[in-house]
């Protein structure tokens, strides 16, 4: 399923590639930098314990409203105007941390996401958007989030809290030299080294998505850590350079090919008689 919202740096374009690299065995799935939750919503709900986390308090409040009060949230959103004046008013109230009911605060933040340029919540986008069309997405997200723990914690504290041998952390941190695009990043910038040192010491497994740059490659160039390069379409750049690709890294402390090998083995040895291995046997019998 899709997310109910857009987000700066969202992983819609890479979600299938990321899911294909999930480890085979884990009992806890922790999305450390949740954002729009494209990977979580794409991930089939299973028997694992799921955690969604983000440091942005307005975003976490929105998720909790979607999960616990979807009807009230939709009623608040229903008549919010797509106008620069209203956009600036809502942004000012949230920036000043005005005393607002949770549902109204969630509706205002959702409107900032939907009506802003590139979902950045800061600059009015001036593009048409029908909020009512989002209601089925909100309902689907409410159902999907029912058993998901929603946290609002610092990334290192969260990782230490949920780390176990069976834990799997998917991390999509603020990209290197891109702090200005993330509202929740502190004034002194995101500490990439602190995150790396924490991940090196965990009992569980981690998969990181990052922008491809020398600084991040050097930070994660350690024994037992795999770095994979790939590209995706740069959504923002499509407006002025059609087809432009954005370089990405996937970094992990386990073999990301184990899932693919498992799928191949299942195909080769399909017990229903349709696998490659079974067809070979039948051909041999015919000879």
N, C-alpha and C positions, 0 to 999 in steps of 0.2 A: 504494500500500500504506500501511498504518498504521504508526505508531511502535510500538515494543515497550513504551513507558512513558508515563506522564503527566509533566507538568512545570509549575511555576509560570509563568504567562504563555505557555504553549504555544500554537502557532498552528494548532491543529486546525480551529478555526472559520473562519479566514481563509486557509487554505492555497490554496484554489482561486482566490480573488481575487488572491493574491500571485503565483501561477504565471501567471495570465492577464496579468500586467504585466511578466513577464520580457522582457528585450531579445531581439531576433531573433538577433543575432550575438554570440557570446562563445565563448572556448575554455577558460576557467577559471571554475569555479563555486566560490566560497568562502563558506561559511556561518560567519560570524564569531562569533556567539553561539549555539552549536549547540542547547543544551537538549535537548528531546525529539526534535529533528530532523524535525518534522512536515512542513516544506517539502521537505527533502532526500528523505525517504522517499516523498513524493507525487510528486516530480519524476521523470520517466522517466529511467532511466540512459541516457546517450548516449555520444558520443565525446569529451565535454569532460572535462577534468581536474578532479576534485572534491576539495574539502577541507572537513572538519568540524573546527571548533575550539570549545573552551570553556576558560575559565580555571579551572573547578572540576576539580581533580585527581581527585577521587573519581568524578565523572561520566565523565571521559575514560578512566580506568582501566576503568570498566564497559563503555564502548564497545569498548575494545580486547579485553576479555574476550569480549564478544559476537561480535566479528569473528574472533578467533583461537582461543578455547577455549569454544565454546558448550555442548558436552556437559558439560564439567567445571563450568561455571557453573550449568547446570540441576540437576546433582546437588547442588551446594551449596545452591541455592535450595529444592530439593524439600521439605525437612522443616523449614524455618524457621517458627517458630510466630508466629501472629498474636496477640500478647499485649503488654500494656503493659510488663511486666517485661523481656521479650526486646527490645522496641523500645528501651527506655532503655539496656539493656546494649550493644546494637549502636551506638547513637548515641554513647555514651560512648567506646567503643573508637575510633570514627572521629574523634571530636572530639579525643581525646588522641593521635591519630596512632600508635596501637599498631602494632607490627610484625606485620603480617598478610600472608599470601600474597595475590597479586593477585586470584585467583579468589574467595577468601573475602571480601576487602575489597569486591570488586564485588558479591557476593551480598548482603552486609550493606547496602550502599548501595541496591541495588535494593529490598530489603525495606523500608528507610526510606521510599523513594519510594512504594511500593505501600501501605504501612500507615499513612502519615501523613495528616493533614488537608490537603486540597487539594494533595497531592504536595509539600508544603513541606519535608519531611524533619525537621522539628523537633518537631511536636506529634502524638502518637498519635491516629489517627482513629477507632479503635474500630468500623470497618466490615468486614463479611466480604469476603474476597477469596481466590479459589482460585488459588494460584500455578501449579498445573499447567496451568491454562487459558492461561497466558502462553507456554508452551513453543513453540507454533507461531509466535507473534510473534517470539520470540527467534531461531528457526531462519530465518525470512524475513529478519530484520534482518541476521543473520550473512552470508547470501548477498548481500544488497544492499550491504553495507559492504566487500566483498572488495577492490574497487579504489579505495576512498575513503581518502585520507590523513587520519589523525586527529591533530590537533595540540592542544597544551595551552599556549597562548601568550597574552600580553597582546594585546588587540585591535589597538592601534596598531602594535605590532611585527609582528603577523601581516599586517596590511594592507600595510605597507611591504615585507614580504618577498615577497608574492605579487602585487603590483601590476604589471600589464602593460597595454598597450592593449586586449588581448582579455580582461581579467579582469572578472568580474562578482561583486560582493560583496553578499550579502544579509545585512543586519544587523538583529537583534532585540535591542537592548541593554536593560539594566535600565531600567525606565520611570522617568520623572522623579518625584522624591519618593516612590519605592517601594523604596529600598535595603534596607529591613528584610526584604523577601521573598526576597532573593537571598543565598545562603550565601557565594558567592565575592566579593561586593562588599567592598572594603576598608573599614576603620573610618572613614576620612575621606570615604567616599562615592564613587560613580561620577562620573568627570569627563566630563560630556556635551560640554563645550566642546572638550576635547582630541580627542574622537572626531570632532566636526564639522569642526574645522580640518584634521584628517588627511584626511577624505573630500573636502574642497574641493580638495585638491592632487593627487588620484590621476589616473593615466592612464586607468584603466578606468571602469566604471560601478558605481553603487551603488543599492540599494533598501533603504530603512529603514522599519521599522514601529515606531510610538511611540504613547504615550498622547497624546490631544489636550489640549494645555494651552498657555497664552500663552507660557511660557518656551521651549518647543520650537519653536513657530511663529516666534518672534522669532529664535531661534538659526539657523534654516534659511531665513530670508527673505533670499535672495541671488539675484542674476541667474543664470539657468541651472539653478535648483533648483525643482522642482515639488512642491507640497504638496497632497495629496488627502485629504479627510475621508471617513470611513465609520464605520459602527457594527457591532458584533457582539454576540451574546448574552453577558451576563456570567454565566459558569458558576457562580461561587460565589454570586452574588446570587440565583440561581434558587431557593435554599432558602427565602428570605424575601420575594422580590419576583419572581414569575413574569413572564418576558418582558422583564426589565430589560436595556437596551442599554448597551454600553460604547463610548465614543467613541474612535476610533483615527485615526492619521495614517499615510499612506504617502508617503514622501518620496524623490525620485529626482533624478538629474542627467541624465536622458534622457527621451524621450517614451515613457511607459508604454502608450500606445495603439497603438504600431506593431505589436505582436503581434496585437491584435484586428483591425486593418486588414488584416493579411496573411491572416488566416483568412477574412475577408469576401471578399477578392480571390480566394482559392482556390475559394470557393463560387461566386462569380460566373463564374469561368472554368474550371470543372471540365472536364478533358480527357476524362472518361468519359461525357460527354453528359448528366449529371444536374444540372449547375449552372444557375443562373438565367440566365446569359448564353446558354447553349446552348438552353435552352427558349424564350427570346425569339426566337432565330434560327429555330427550327423553326416557331414560330407565324407568323413573318413569311413563311416559305416557303409555309406553307399558304394564306396570303392571296394 
